[in-house]
Amino acid sequence: MSMAQRLRAIPVSYRVPVMVALLMVVISAVISERVLDRLSHTQKTYLDGLAETYLDGLSSAVVPAVLRQDVWEVYDALDRSSSSYEALSPVETVVTGADGRVLAATDPTRMATFSQLPDSYRKRYGPGIVTIDEATSTGFAKRDLVYQGQSIGTIHATFDVSHLFAERREILVTLLITNGVLAVLFSLGGFLIVRQMIAPMRILENHMRSAADGVAEPISQNQIPKGDSEVAGLFRGYNTLVQAERERANFAMQLAEEEKLSSLGRLASGMAHEINNPLGGLFNALDTLKKHGETPGVRDTSISLIERGLAGIRDVVEAALSTYRPERSHRPLSADDLDDVRLLLKPELHRKRQRLDWEIIWNDMPELPVRGGPVRQAVLNLLLNASTVTPEGGALSLKANSSGDELNIEIGDHGPGIPPDIAGILVDSDPGPAVRAGRGLGLWMVRRVVDDLGGSAAITKREGGGTAVTLTIPFERETKSNAA
C-alpha cells in the first residue's frame, strides 16, 4: 500500500486535524525563519552602527598620539573608550602604526608594544563593517588611520556578540512554544469542527449501510439539523428515496400476490374440472349400488369404479397441497414433486389440446439437495407461461437432469419468443421497468426463487421455433451432506 493510499485510509475526522497541525508547523517554520532573518539583519545593522561610532570616536582620539608615536596617550585613549562603549562589549582593541607594529593594546600583557601584529588579525575581516564568528560569538572590525591622505596606522577591534545570539535563541524558543501551542489549539479545534461537520454524514452512512443489508429505515426528524439546509435537504431526499423504495416493494409484492392468485385461480379451475369429471361417474356408481347392490358382479364393479375415482381426486388434491403448503417448501426435491407439477398442469394442457414432452434423468439419490417447494413453484410458473404462449395443439417440453453439484431444468415452448424487456427480468441484474409496470410477474417470481437458491437462468431460442428457459440450481451443502 502506497503512502497516499495509507493517508486516504485514515478517517477524515483525524486526517483534517493532522493536516491542520502540519500546516501550522510549516507556517510557524516559515514565520520563525523570516522573524529570525529579520532580527539578524536588524542586529547586524545595529552592531555596524555602534562599531562605526566606536571606531570614529577612537580614531579622533588616537590620531594625534599615533602621529607622535606616544604609546601612553594611545593606551589612555583605549582605556577611556572601553568604559564609554559598554553596550558594544569591546573585548580587545589594538592600535598599530604604519609599519604594522603594535603601538598599544587594551591587554598589553597579551599584545606587547612594538610587537609584530599576527597575520591572523589581518585575515579575519570580511567585506562588511563587522565580521562575526558564530563559533566564538565574536565580532571583528578595523579602521585605517589616515592623516592628510596618508595611512598612519590601523585600529583592530574585537567585540563580544554573545548577547545577540542569546537574544536570537530566546526569540526562537518563544516562537516555537507559541507556534506549538497554536498548532495544538488549531488541531483540537479542527478535530472538533470536523467531527461536528461529518456527524450528519455518519448518520447518513449508518442508514445507507442498514439499507444495503436490507433494512432501509428513514432518518428520524430529530436527527435532521434545522440550521443546515444542505444537510437537511440531503436527509429529506434520502427519506423520500426510502419511502419510494418501500412503496415500490409493497407494490411489487402486491402484484406478485395477484399473479400468484391468478395462477392459483387457473389451476383451481382446471382442478375443479378434473374433480368434477370423476364425480359424475361416482354418483352413477352410487345409483347403481342403490338399485343393484345385491348383485355381486355389479357391486364389485361399482366399488372398483368408486375407488379409482376417489384415488384420482386424492392425487389432484395432494398435488395442489404439495405445491402451495408453506411448511413443505424446504423439503428436498424428489421426482414426485415434478410429477405433481405435471398433474396440476394436466387440465390446462387438456383444455388447449397441448402435449407435454417429459424427460427426467435422475441420479441414484431419492431426493436432490435443493429445496423442493421453490423449485416446484418456479417450474409450474414457467410451464404455465409456456402453455399460454404456445398455440392450441402445440407441444411443451420439460427436461430435468442432475449432474455434478447442480440441477438443470429446461422448459421449452413453441411461442413467438419472449420480448427483450420481459426476458431481462430473468437474466439481467435489474428486473427493469417491466416489473414496475406490472408485466412479467410470473417470471419475476421465478427470478426471486432462482436468486434465493443461488442459481441462474438463461433464455435461448429453440431450433424448431420457440423459446427455452434453463434454470441452473446448485445443490445446498448442508442438505447435500445430510443426503449423503
N, C-alpha and C positions, 0 to 999 in steps of 0.2 A: 504494500500500500504506500503510495507516494505521500509526501508531506502535505500537499494540497488536499488530498482525499482525507487524511487524518484530521486536518483543520476543519473540513466540512462536516466530519462526523461528530465534532463537538457541538452540543446543543447551543442554540442561539443565545439563550439566557446566560451562558458562560462565555461564549465566544465574543460577544459585543463588549462586556466589561474588560476582558483581557485585551481586546483591540484598543479600547479607550486608554487602558493603563500603558500599553506600549506606545500609543500616540503621545501620551503625556510625557513619557520618558524621552522620546525623540524630541518633542518640543522643548522640554526642560534642558536637554543636552545642547540644543541649538541656542537657546536663550543664554545658558550658562557660558557657552563658548563666546557669544557675542559680548556679554557683560564683562567677562574676564579680558577679552581682547581690548574692549574699550577702556577698562580700568588700567590695563598695562600701558596703553597709549597715553592715557592721562598722567599716570605715574612717571612715565619716561619724559613727557613734556615738562612736568613739574620739576623733576630731577635735573633736567638740562637747564631749566631757568635758574634754579638755585646754584648749580655748578658754575654757570656763566657769571652770575653775580659774585660768587666767591672768588673766582679767578680774576674778574675785573678789579675787585677791591684789593686783592692781594697783589696784583700786578702794579697797581698805582702805588702801593706801599713799598714794594721791594725794588722797583726800577732804580731809584737814586742810589740805594745801597749796593745794588749789583754793579752799577757803573763805577762805584768807588771800591768795589771788592770788599765791602765792610761786612764781614761774616756775622758779627754780633748784632748788627742792626737788622740784617736779614732774618736772623734767628728770632729776634724780638718781634718782628712783624708776623712771623709764622705763629709765634706763641699767642699773640693777640687775636689773630684770625681764627684760631681753633676754638676759643671761647665765644667768639662772636657768631659763629655759624654752627651751633649745636644741632639745629634742625637738619643740617646736611650730614651730620655724623662723620666728619672727616677722620680717617684713621691714620693716614700718613701723608705728609706733603714734603716734597724735595725740590730745592731750587738749585739749578745747575748754571754754570757760566757758559760763555760762548764756546769754550773748549770742551764742554761736556762733563766737566768735573763738578762734584758736589760742593756748593758753597755753604748750604745749611739745610738741615732736615729737622722735622719735629722730633725724631728719635735719633740723636747724634751717636748713641752707642751702636745702633744698627747700621746707620749710614754715616760713616766718618767724613769729616770735612776734607775737601780736596781729593777725595777718593773718586775713582772712575765709576760712573753710573753703569750698572749691569745692563747687558743687552736685552734682558727680559723686560725691562721697563720700556724700552723703545718699541718692542714688538706687541705689546698688549693693547694697543689702541686700535679702535675701529674707525669707520668713516663718520660716525656721529660725534656729538659733543661728549657724551658719556658712554663708555663701553662697559657693559655689565657682564660679569662672570657668574652665571647662575649656580655653578658648583660650589663657589665660596661665598655667594651672596655679597659680592664686592663690585663697586663701580670704579672706573678709571677715567681720568680726564687730564689733559695737558693744555698749557698756554705758552706760546712763544713770547718772550720779552723782546720788544722792538723799541729801539730809540733812534729817531731820525732815519728811519728806513733800514737800520742795521739790526740784526739779531744779536742780542747781548746775553741771552740765556733762555732757560725754559723752566716752567713750573710743572711738576709732576704730582698729581693729587690722587689719593685713594680714599674712597668713601665706603661706609658700611650701609648696604641697602637691604639688610635682612628684614627690616621692618616693613619694607614694601612687599616682600614675599609672604610675610606673616599676614599682612592685610589681604593679600590675594587668597591665601588659604582660608582665612576667616570668612571671606565673602563666598568662596566656593562651598564651604561646609554649610553656610546659611542657605545658599541656593539649593544644594542637594536635599537638605532637610525640608525646606519649604516645598520644593517640587515633589519630593516623595510623599509628603502629607497630602498635597493637592492631588497627586496621582491616585492615592488610596481613596480619598474622598470622592473623586470623579469616578473611579471604578465602582465603588459601592453605590454611588448614585446611579451610574449607568446600569448596574445589575438590577437595582430596584425598579428603575424606569422600564427596562426591557422586560422584566418579569411581569410588570403591570400591563405592558403593551401586548405581550403574547399570551396573557392569561385567557382572553376570549378565543384565541386561536387553539389553545389547548382544549377548551370546551368543545369547539367545533371538531377538533381532531378525535376526541374521545367518542363523540356521537357518530362520526364517519366510520371509526373502527367498529363500533357496535353495528352500524348498518352493513358493513362488509361481512360481519359474522351472521347476518340475517336478522338482526333486531334493530330496526330503524325507529328510533324514538325522537320526537320533536324536542327542541330546546325549550325549556320552561321559560315563562315570561319573566320571572325574577332573575334569570341569568342573562337576559338581553340588556345591554347597557343603554341607559337613557340619554347620556350626553354624547355618545359616539354614533353619529348617524351612519357612517360607513359600516362599522361592525354590526350595528343593529339591522341595517339593510341586508347584510350577508346572512345573519342568523334568520331573519324572516324569510329570505329566499330559500334557505335550507329547509325551514319548516314547511314552506309551500311545496318544495320538492318531495319531502317525506309524505305530506298529505296526498299529493298527486299519485305517488307510488302506491300508497295504501289503497286509494280509490281504484287504481288500475288493477292491483292484485285482487281486490274484492270483486271487481267487475269480471276479471278473468275467471275467478273461482265460480262466480255465479253462472257465467256462460258454460264453464266446464260441467257444472252440475246439470244445467239444462240439456247439454249434449248427452250427458250420461242418462238422464231421464228419457230423452228422446230415443236413444238406443235401447234402453230398457223397455220402452213402450213398444218399439218394433218387435223386440223379442217376445214380449208378453202376448202381442197379437198372434205371433206365429205359434207360441206355446198353447194359446187358447185353441187355435185350430188343431194342433196336434193332439190336444187332450179331448177336444170335442168329437173328433172322428171315432176314437175307440169307445167313447161314452155311448154313442148310438148303438154299437154292437153289444155293449154291456147291458143296456136296457132291453135289447131284443133277447139276449140270453136269459135275463131275469124273467121276462114274459114267458119264454119257452119253459123255464123251470116251473113257473107257477101252473102252467097248463099241462105239461107232460113230464113233471118231475118224477113221477113214479116209474117211468121207463128208464131202465139202466143205461142204455146207449145214449139216449137224449140227455140224461143228467150228466154223464161223464163228458160229453161233447160240450155242453153249455158251461160246465165248471172250468174246463180247459180253456174255453174262449174267454171267460171272465178273468182267469188267471193271467193269460197273455196280455189282455187289455190293461189290467191293473199294473202289470210289470212295465209296460210301455209308458204309462203315466208316471210311475215311480221314477223311471230313468230320466224323463224330461225334467221332473221337479228337482231331482238330486243334482242334475247338471246345472240348473239355474242357481240352486243354493251354493254349489261349489264355486260358482263364478262370482257371486255377489255377497257371500258371507265374509265379513271382515276378519273374523278370528282365524280363518283358514288361509289368509293371504300370505303368511310367512312359511307355510308348509312347502318342503321341496317339491319340485316339478316332477310329475310322472307322466307316462304315456296316457293314462286315463284322463288327465286334465285336458289334453288335446282332443281326445275322443269326446269329452263333454262339449268342447267348442264346436266340433262337427255336428253333434246332436242339436245344440242350440241354433246352429245356422241352417239346419235342415229345412225348417218351414220357409225361410226366406228363399232358399235355393229352389224349393218346390214351387213357390209362388211365381218365380221368374223363369222356371224351367231351365235352370243352370246346373252345370256339372262341376263337381269339386274333385280335382286330381289330388290324391293324398299320398305322400311319400315320407315316411318317418324311419330314419336309420338310428336306432337307439343302441347304446353300448350295453355292457353286461350289468350295469347298476340298475336296480329297480327305480331309483329316483336320482335325478340330477341335482347337484348342489347349487340351485338357483331358486329364488322364491317363486312358487307356483302361481299364487294369486295374481301378482302384477303381470307376469308373462302371459297368463291365460287372458287377462283383460286386454293387453296390448294386441295379442293375436286376434281376439274376437273383434276389436275395433277395426283392425286392418282388413279382416275378411269382410266385415260389413261394408267398409268403404269400397273394397274391390267389387263386391256384389252390386253396389249402387252404380258404379261407372261401367260395369260390364253389361252389354246388351242382353236381351232375353234370348235364351238358348245358348248363351256363351259358356265359357269354362273358366273356372278359377283354379288356382293351384296353391298347395302348401307343401313345402319341403323343409324338414327339420332334421338336423344331424348334430351330434356332439363329437367334437374332435379336440384332442388335447385338453386344454383347460377352459373351453368355451362352448357355448351353444349357438348354432347358426340356424336362423329361421328365415325362409324366403316365402313371401306371399306375392303371387302374380295375378294379373287381371288382363282383360282384353279391351280396356277402355282407351280413350283418346290420349291419355297421359295426364300427369299432374302439372298444373301451372307452376311456373318458377317461384312465385311468391308463396304458394302453398307448400311446395316442396322444401322451401327454405325452413319451414317450421321443423322439419325432421333433421336437416343436415347442417344448417347454419348455426353459428354461435348465438345469434339473436333471433328469436322467432319472427321478428319483423312486424310490420303493420297489419299482417293478415289476422293475427290473433287479436290485436287491439280492435280490429273491425268486426270481430266475431266470426271469422271464417276459419275453416280447417281445425276446429276444436277437437275433433276426433284424433287427428294427427298430433295435436298439441298434447293430448292426454297420453298418447303413445310416447311422445318425446319426453314427457315428465317421467314416465316409467323407465325408459331406457337410461336417462340421466341418473335416476335414483339407483339403478342397478349397476352403474359404472360402465354401461355398454355404449354402442354406437349404432348408427343407422346409415344406410346407403340406398340410393334410388338409381336404378338403371333401366334402360329400355330393353324389352324382350325382342328376340329375333323375329318371332311370328307376330309381333304387334303387342301393344300394351306395355304395362309397367311392372317392374319387380322391385319390391321393397325388402331389403335384407336387414335383419336385426342380428347383431353380434353381442352376446351377453356373456361376460366372463363368469366362471364359477366362483362362488363365495368360499373363502379359505376355511372359515370355521365350519360351515356346513359340509365342505368338501372333506375335511379331516374327520368329521363325525361319520360321514357316509363311508369313508374308507375303513 
